[in-house]
Amino acid sequence: MTDRRPPQWFQPLLTRLGSARAEDFTRLTTPASGGRESAVLVLLGEDAGTGPDVLVLQRAATLRNHAGQPAFPGGAADPTDADAAATALREANEEVDLDPSTVTVLAELPKLWIPVSEFVVTPVLGWWHRPHPVHPREPAEVAHVARLPIAELVDPENRMRVRHPSGWIGPAFSARGMLVWGFTAGVLAALLEMGGWARPWPNDRVIDLPPSGAAPAPSAGTGPAEEMTGPLP
């Protein structure tokens, strides 16, 4: 029988999340009402070869919104969803063929506001107690799925900040040929700190967001900059 309990390395993060606030993830204030309810699945697993990892997908380049952008599985809530966890698991199944029975839901993070799309997003933290192969179910929507090792995400050579054409600057990660930025990178950066996994890195490393969203060389375009309003979607 599969042990659904998360491993010991998970515990510092779970303890810290007990007192987490939206301000720990973004400078944007979540409105008291309004916005479209949605949820994303922050799914942590473990691979025998590479250690702890997180599941991330890359949206298709042909989409009208968020084209080519890496993201956690997730989307808007349906009236039939019982809660945020149900939304996150349903969307993950629809997007990457994730079997919900292989996931142990551990916590709901604070609701976060994305003004660009007017979504109120609840990140749902899960332990992938029985990992299995996943793949894009709708290639027109999802181009790629990857398990990004935590060890690669916290490697100082793979961390940077990106400058969006709008002037927004925020955290980013380069891993497995993907540049993770925006809302997803903001949540990841906060969780890595809370879990005690983050390592010092040169936070004056700032690059312009590549049009393709491909992972840049770590040495590309550095320079000091200030964080702006918070994570983009």
Secondary structure, DSSP 8 states (H G I E B T S, - for coil): ----S--GGGHHHHHHHTT--GGGT-SS---SS-SEEEEEEEEEEEETTTEEEEEEEEE-TT-SSSTT-EE-SEEE--TT--SHHHHHHHHHHHHH---GGGEEEEEE---EEETTTTEEEEEEEEEESS------S-TTTEEEEEEEEHHHHS-GGGEEEEE-TTS-EEEEEEETTEEE-HHHHHHHHHHHHHTT------TT-EEE--TT-B---TTSS-------S----
